[in-house]
Amino acid sequence: MNEVERVELAPGYSIARVINGCWQLTPDHGGGPGSEAETLRFFAELVEHGFTTFDCADIYTGVEQLLGKFRLGLADPDRIQIHTKFAPDRNTLHALNNKDIDASIDRSLRRLGVEQLDLLQFHWWDYDTPGLHNLVDRLVRAQRAGKIRLLGTTNFDTAHMREIIAGGADIVSLQSQYSLLDRRPEKQMANLAAQTGIVLLPYGVLAGGFLTGKYLHAPSPASMNRSLQKYRLIIDETGGWSALQELLELLDEIARRHGTSIGAIATRWVLDRPHVAAVILGIGSQSRARDNLALANLQLDERDRQAIACLLQKQTIPAGDMYELERDPGGPHTKIIKMNLHDGEDRQ
């Protein structure tokens, strides 16, 4: 068995460098396994191979409960790490109070069947809406009470990350989009990470599958779900479909030299970036335990890195700082984002 790479987010708390992302398990996305039994089998296979870290959220319908069920069924429940998120609805953000925040934390604890959340990553939709600093203070209070081990953020820009850290909160990580197509973290966030020690936990490293062999020499898809639309817009920001094809052709050439896949090369590139602690790869309709294992022995050489760097110099980095395009109220990126996912949910 290949040795699975691990990293410490904090003293005594280690995670796998490939995190099992659970967004695709939500009914809204519909890209995961066909049944609960199959999902639990995928979970077990991943853990058996050493991929013990899972990423979910309070807005991923049913996923916290499913991970809680899986965890309690393990001989050693503490063998796995579960990272969740606090993502309040955009339309009630202005009314968020301490009672709501406490209830959300307690709900995640209850669903996961734990006394302490391993890593709680929080999101804030609108910086102009008051309440962010109160949220941070309340989460820090819960952390001091033992309900939360570590705090992280998701989809924050550099200025607000700097502000939160300067306020005294011990933030260990930022979950954000980062890939060969979306290199916005390299503009400003990488410098803040170097200064403060926060690490990046990227998602979208395969751009919803666009950075795989599936789309090499293929036309742009005629119909797309919201996830693919999101990444297709990023492709447009970086030079369009022809630029993607040029990138895929290079990655295919490198992959052939290493006897691996385009997706593996794209993932390894992100894993090797400074300040990236781990990447999040979604649990899809096929088990990816073996694909994940192949990353352990894959190393890009200087020839590979130089060829990729040379090509990337010709491609555009999406405009703005982290998640800035997605916050533009009139922009195409914002229009496809659902911001009120708690509406009508079961609060158990």
VMD Tcl script that draws the C-alpha trace (Angstrom):
set ca {
  {0.00 0.00 0.00}
  {1.28 3.47 -0.89}
  {1.94 5.80 2.02}
  {-0.84 8.38 2.21}
  {0.48 11.89 2.70}
  {-0.60 13.60 5.90}
  {-0.10 17.05 7.39}
  {-0.65 18.65 10.79}
  {-3.14 21.54 10.84}
  {-2.28 22.06 14.49}
  {-0.11 20.24 17.03}
  {-1.58 16.78 17.52}
  {-4.15 17.15 14.73}
  {-3.20 15.48 11.48}
  {-5.25 15.15 8.27}
  {-4.85 13.34 4.98}
  {-3.54 15.62 2.22}
  {-6.39 14.40 0.01}
  {-9.66 15.24 1.74}
  {-12.89 13.48 0.82}
  {-15.30 16.19 -0.33}
  {-18.99 15.48 0.24}
  {-20.73 18.22 -1.76}
  {-21.70 15.78 -4.51}
  {-23.63 13.68 -1.99}
  {-26.34 16.33 -1.63}
  {-29.63 15.78 -3.49}
  {-29.26 19.22 -5.08}
  {-26.04 18.18 -6.79}
  {-26.84 14.55 -7.46}
  {-23.39 13.46 -8.58}
  {-22.60 10.98 -5.83}
  {-23.17 7.25 -5.35}
  {-26.58 5.82 -6.14}
  {-27.53 4.75 -2.61}
  {-26.71 5.30 1.04}
  {-25.24 1.78 1.25}
  {-22.92 2.51 -1.65}
  {-21.89 5.83 -0.12}
  {-21.04 4.14 3.18}
  {-19.03 1.55 1.23}
  {-17.07 4.34 -0.48}
  {-16.44 5.95 2.91}
  {-15.13 2.66 4.30}
  {-12.87 2.03 1.31}
  {-11.38 5.51 1.51}
  {-10.67 5.17 5.23}
  {-9.23 1.69 4.74}
  {-6.71 3.17 2.29}
  {-5.78 5.97 4.68}
  {-8.00 8.80 3.42}
  {-9.51 9.51 6.80}
  {-10.48 13.18 6.42}
  {-13.93 14.31 5.23}
  {-15.27 17.73 4.31}
  {-18.97 18.59 4.64}
  {-21.21 21.49 5.67}
  {-24.39 22.28 7.54}
  {-25.95 23.13 4.14}
  {-25.11 19.76 2.56}
  {-28.51 18.16 3.10}
  {-28.24 14.89 5.02}
  {-24.45 14.65 4.82}
  {-23.56 15.51 8.42}
  {-26.08 12.87 9.58}
  {-24.64 10.29 7.16}
  {-21.07 10.96 8.29}
  {-22.24 10.72 11.90}
  {-23.77 7.33 11.19}
  {-20.60 6.15 9.47}
  {-18.38 7.43 12.26}
  {-20.35 5.70 15.01}
  {-20.15 2.44 13.07}
  {-16.35 2.43 13.14}
  {-14.41 0.34 15.64}
  {-12.40 3.50 16.36}
  {-14.62 6.53 15.59}
  {-11.76 8.92 16.35}
  {-9.80 7.47 13.44}
  {-11.49 9.90 11.06}
  {-11.55 13.69 10.92}
  {-14.67 15.57 9.83}
  {-14.50 19.19 8.75}
  {-17.82 20.99 8.50}
  {-18.97 24.54 7.72}
  {-21.19 27.25 9.12}
  {-22.92 28.93 6.15}
  {-25.89 31.09 7.15}
  {-28.49 32.03 4.54}
  {-27.90 35.24 2.63}
  {-31.48 36.49 3.01}
  {-31.40 36.26 6.83}
  {-27.78 37.29 7.31}
  {-28.80 40.69 8.73}
  {-30.82 39.00 11.49}
  {-28.24 36.39 12.54}
  {-27.91 36.41 16.33}
  {-26.02 34.51 19.01}
  {-28.89 32.08 19.52}
  {-28.82 31.17 15.82}
  {-25.05 30.70 15.86}
  {-25.12 28.53 18.99}
  {-27.98 26.46 17.57}
  {-26.07 25.83 14.34}
  {-23.00 24.63 16.22}
  {-25.08 22.36 18.43}
  {-26.95 21.00 15.41}
  {-23.70 20.01 13.69}
  {-22.46 18.38 16.89}
  {-25.70 16.43 17.18}
  {-25.78 15.35 13.55}
  {-22.16 14.19 13.60}
  {-22.53 12.52 16.99}
  {-19.49 14.26 18.47}
  {-18.74 16.46 21.46}
  {-16.29 18.64 19.56}
  {-16.14 19.71 15.90}
  {-12.70 18.99 14.44}
  {-12.64 22.03 12.13}
  {-15.48 24.51 11.69}
  {-15.11 26.67 8.58}
  {-17.35 29.72 8.43}
  {-18.61 31.76 5.49}
  {-20.06 35.27 5.18}
  {-21.98 36.23 2.05}
  {-21.93 40.03 2.23}
  {-19.19 42.08 3.84}
  {-21.50 45.12 3.90}
  {-23.97 43.30 6.17}
  {-23.03 43.83 9.84}
  {-22.48 40.79 12.01}
  {-19.28 39.13 10.79}
  {-17.23 40.19 13.80}
  {-19.94 39.04 16.19}
  {-19.99 35.67 14.42}
  {-16.24 35.32 14.83}
  {-16.45 36.28 18.51}
  {-19.24 33.76 19.10}
  {-17.32 30.97 17.36}
  {-14.21 31.77 19.39}
  {-16.35 31.57 22.52}
  {-17.61 28.12 21.46}
  {-14.04 27.08 20.74}
  {-12.96 28.09 24.24}
  {-15.91 26.12 25.63}
  {-14.58 23.01 23.89}
  {-17.25 22.66 21.22}
  {-14.84 23.46 18.38}
  {-11.25 22.30 18.09}
  {-10.07 24.42 15.15}
  {-11.51 27.36 13.21}
  {-11.17 28.01 9.50}
  {-12.86 30.09 6.85}
  {-14.27 29.42 3.41}
  {-14.27 31.77 0.41}
  {-12.95 34.86 2.17}
  {-10.86 37.51 0.44}
  {-7.44 38.57 1.65}
  {-8.47 41.88 3.27}
  {-11.14 40.27 5.45}
  {-8.93 37.32 6.36}
  {-6.27 39.78 7.48}
  {-8.87 41.69 9.51}
  {-10.20 38.55 11.23}
  {-6.71 37.36 12.12}
  {-5.72 40.82 13.37}
  {-8.77 40.69 15.63}
  {-7.25 37.81 17.54}
  {-9.09 34.78 16.17}
  {-6.85 31.73 15.74}
  {-7.69 30.81 12.14}
  {-5.78 27.81 10.82}
  {-7.12 27.45 7.28}
  {-8.94 28.91 4.31}
  {-10.97 26.72 1.98}
  {-11.01 28.25 -1.49}
  {-11.05 27.46 -5.17}
  {-7.53 26.87 -6.53}
  {-6.48 25.11 -9.69}
  {-4.40 25.47 -12.83}
  {-7.32 27.51 -14.14}
  {-8.06 29.57 -11.02}
  {-4.85 30.93 -9.55}
  {-6.38 33.85 -7.67}
  {-4.83 32.65 -4.35}
  {-1.41 33.54 -5.78}
  {-2.25 37.24 -6.11}
  {-2.49 38.24 -2.42}
  {-3.52 35.33 -0.22}
  {-0.22 33.48 -0.61}
  {1.58 36.44 0.97}
  {-0.86 36.52 3.89}
  {-0.40 32.78 4.37}
  {3.36 33.24 4.48}
  {3.00 36.03 7.06}
  {0.45 34.34 9.34}
  {0.88 30.60 8.91}
  {-2.66 29.92 7.70}
  {-2.90 27.13 5.14}
  {-5.06 26.66 2.07}
  {-7.49 23.77 1.61}
  {-8.38 24.08 -2.08}
  {-11.49 22.76 -3.77}
  {-12.14 22.76 -7.51}
  {-8.64 21.47 -8.28}
  {-10.08 19.49 -11.21}
  {-12.50 22.29 -12.14}
  {-15.51 20.01 -11.90}
  {-13.82 17.49 -14.21}
  {-12.75 19.95 -16.91}
  {-9.12 19.28 -15.90}
  {-9.36 15.59 -16.77}
  {-9.01 13.50 -19.90}
  {-12.78 13.58 -20.39}
  {-12.56 16.99 -22.05}
  {-9.31 16.56 -24.00}
  {-10.08 17.22 -27.69}
  {-13.76 17.41 -26.81}
  {-16.26 20.20 -27.49}
  {-17.63 22.34 -24.71}
  {-20.66 20.59 -23.15}
  {-24.03 21.78 -24.43}
  {-25.77 21.37 -21.06}
  {-24.26 21.71 -17.61}
  {-25.31 21.51 -13.96}
  {-24.52 24.45 -11.66}
  {-21.15 23.00 -10.69}
  {-20.00 22.70 -14.30}
  {-21.38 26.14 -15.12}
  {-19.26 27.58 -12.31}
  {-16.05 26.14 -13.69}
  {-17.00 26.81 -17.31}
  {-17.17 30.50 -16.40}
  {-13.66 30.25 -14.93}
  {-12.47 28.74 -18.22}
  {-13.85 31.79 -20.02}
  {-11.95 34.03 -17.59}
  {-8.64 32.30 -18.40}
  {-8.76 32.34 -22.19}
  {-11.66 30.16 -23.25}
  {-12.05 26.63 -24.56}
  {-9.04 26.74 -26.89}
  {-6.79 27.76 -23.98}
  {-8.18 24.87 -21.93}
  {-7.37 22.47 -24.77}
  {-3.80 23.74 -24.93}
  {-3.45 23.16 -21.18}
  {-5.01 19.68 -21.38}
  {-2.68 18.70 -24.20}
  {0.35 19.64 -22.11}
  {-0.99 17.84 -19.05}
  {-1.66 14.76 -21.19}
  {1.92 14.82 -22.45}
  {3.24 15.01 -18.88}
  {0.80 12.36 -17.67}
  {1.95 9.94 -20.37}
  {5.56 10.35 -19.28}
  {4.59 9.49 -15.72}
  {2.12 6.74 -16.60}
  {-0.75 8.52 -14.91}
  {-3.77 10.70 -15.71}
  {-4.34 14.35 -16.57}
  {-6.34 14.73 -13.35}
  {-3.46 13.38 -11.28}
  {-1.03 15.89 -12.78}
  {-3.48 18.77 -12.20}
  {-3.98 17.67 -8.59}
  {-0.28 17.18 -7.91}
  {0.41 20.70 -9.19}
  {-1.96 22.18 -6.60}
  {-0.66 19.93 -3.81}
  {2.84 21.21 -4.52}
  {1.90 24.89 -4.32}
  {3.22 26.85 -1.31}
  {0.87 27.00 1.68}
  {-1.44 24.25 0.37}
  {-1.92 21.77 3.19}
  {-4.41 19.47 1.45}
  {-6.82 19.38 -1.48}
  {-10.48 18.44 -1.48}
  {-11.56 15.88 -4.09}
  {-15.25 15.08 -4.34}
  {-16.72 11.64 -3.68}
  {-18.44 10.95 -6.98}
  {-20.29 8.05 -8.55}
  {-17.08 5.98 -8.71}
  {-14.71 5.21 -5.85}
  {-11.55 7.27 -6.16}
  {-9.47 5.49 -3.52}
  {-7.07 4.05 -6.11}
  {-6.78 7.36 -7.97}
  {-5.97 9.08 -4.70}
  {-3.32 6.49 -3.88}
  {-1.60 7.10 -7.21}
  {-0.86 10.65 -6.09}
  {1.39 9.42 -3.29}
  {4.12 8.27 -5.67}
  {3.65 11.00 -8.28}
  {6.30 13.71 -8.31}
  {6.56 16.43 -10.92}
  {10.13 17.02 -12.09}
  {11.74 20.29 -13.09}
  {10.92 19.70 -16.75}
  {7.24 19.28 -15.89}
  {7.11 22.34 -13.66}
  {8.88 24.54 -16.20}
  {6.59 23.45 -19.04}
  {3.48 24.17 -16.96}
  {4.83 27.52 -15.76}
  {5.66 28.56 -19.32}
  {2.14 27.76 -20.52}
  {0.46 29.46 -17.55}
  {2.31 32.70 -18.37}
  {0.17 32.89 -21.52}
  {-3.11 32.38 -19.68}
  {-5.08 34.95 -17.73}
  {-5.71 34.67 -14.00}
  {-9.39 35.38 -13.21}
  {-9.98 38.98 -12.19}
  {-9.99 40.20 -8.62}
  {-9.08 38.67 -5.30}
  {-10.38 35.46 -3.76}
  {-14.10 34.88 -4.46}
  {-14.47 38.45 -5.70}
  {-16.14 37.48 -8.99}
  {-18.60 35.35 -7.05}
  {-19.59 38.32 -4.89}
  {-20.37 40.68 -7.78}
  {-24.17 41.09 -7.53}
  {-24.56 41.70 -11.26}
  {-22.01 39.18 -12.49}
  {-22.57 35.78 -14.13}
  {-20.65 33.93 -11.40}
  {-23.02 35.14 -8.69}
  {-26.18 34.29 -10.61}
  {-25.62 30.53 -10.42}
  {-24.85 30.42 -6.66}
  {-27.58 29.34 -4.26}
  {-27.23 31.45 -1.13}
  {-30.23 30.34 0.92}
  {-29.78 26.60 1.31}
  {-31.23 26.38 4.81}
  {-34.69 27.35 3.56}
  {-37.13 24.59 4.43}
  {-34.46 22.20 5.75}
  {-34.95 19.72 8.55}
  {-33.35 21.38 11.59}
  {-32.73 18.13 13.43}
}
mol new
graphics top color blue
foreach p $ca { graphics top sphere $p radius 0.5 }
foreach p [lrange $ca 0 end-1] q [lrange $ca 1 end] { graphics top cylinder $p $q radius 0.2 }
display resetview
